[in-house]
Structure formats: C-alpha cells, structure tokens
Amino acid sequence: MSQKKVDAYKDYKKNRTQILKKEKRMKKLEYGAVGAVLALIVFWAGFSVYRNIDNNIKAAEAEAAAVLTEVDYNSYMGYVSGLSTSYTE
C-alpha cells in the first residue's frame, strides 16, 4: 500500500466513531424523509377519495331532494262549481 492509503486508513480509524455516528444520523434522516413523503402521499390519496365520495353523496342528495310544485286550482274550482249537478231523467 502506498503511504497515501496508509494515512487515509489511519485517519479513518482515528475518526471512525464520529464517521459512523454521522452515517447513522444521515440514514435516519433519509428514512424519516422517505416516511414523511409516503405519509403525505397516503394522506393525499385518502383525502381525495373522501372528497370524491362526499361530492357524490351531495350530488345524489340533490337529485333525490323532493321538488315542490305549487298548483293553482282556482280556475278549476270555478269551472267545477259552474257545472250543473242535477240529473234529470
């Protein structure tokens, strides 16, 4: 081995605990970031499904709502009262 490689190995061996701690910390941060992104995707998908179902329910309720129609029977009642009800044989 060359002297350069030997010096690099000695430096690594001397600072091994700090290097390993830093690598573990970075791995935990990576896992946390990936977990946060996955949680965000799951939340977004769930919210989208909820919103679509809610909109469909509201649309179905609007279609099924009773339609009230007001009818004016005054002219009909006037016509019926004007008819003769006597039966002559």
Backbone hydrogen bonds, N-H to C=O, Kabsch-Sander energy under -0.5 kcal/mol:
donor,donor_aa,acceptor,acceptor_aa,energy
6,V,2,S,-2.0
7,D,3,Q,-2.5
8,A,4,K,-2.0
9,Y,5,K,-2.3
10,K,6,V,-2.3
11,D,7,D,-2.3
12,Y,8,A,-2.4
13,K,9,Y,-2.8
14,K,10,K,-2.3
15,N,11,D,-2.2
16,R,13,K,-0.7
19,I,15,N,-2.4
20,L,16,R,-2.8
21,K,17,T,-2.3
22,K,18,Q,-2.4
23,E,19,I,-2.3
24,K,20,L,-2.5
25,R,21,K,-2.6
26,M,22,K,-2.4
27,K,23,E,-2.2
28,K,24,K,-2.4
29,L,25,R,-2.3
30,E,26,M,-2.3
31,Y,27,K,-2.6
32,G,28,K,-2.6
33,A,29,L,-2.6
34,V,30,E,-2.5
35,G,31,Y,-2.6
36,A,32,G,-2.5
37,V,33,A,-2.3
38,L,34,V,-2.5
39,A,35,G,-2.6
40,L,36,A,-2.3
41,I,37,V,-2.3
42,V,38,L,-2.5
43,F,39,A,-2.6
44,W,40,L,-2.6
45,A,41,I,-2.5
46,G,42,V,-2.5
47,F,43,F,-2.6
48,S,44,W,-2.3
49,V,45,A,-2.3
50,Y,46,G,-2.5
51,R,47,F,-2.7
52,N,48,S,-2.4
53,I,49,V,-2.5
54,D,50,Y,-2.7
55,N,51,R,-2.5
56,N,52,N,-2.2
57,I,53,I,-2.4
58,K,54,D,-2.4
59,A,55,N,-2.3
60,A,56,N,-2.2
61,E,57,I,-2.4
62,A,58,K,-2.2
63,E,59,A,-2.0
64,A,60,A,-2.0
65,A,61,E,-0.8
68,L,66,A,-0.7
73,Y,71,V,-0.7
77,M,73,Y,-2.7
78,G,74,N,-2.2
79,Y,75,S,-2.0
80,V,76,Y,-2.6
81,S,77,M,-2.4
82,G,78,G,-1.1
83,L,79,Y,-0.6
83,L,80,V,-1.0
88,T,86,S,-0.7
89,E,87,Y,-0.6
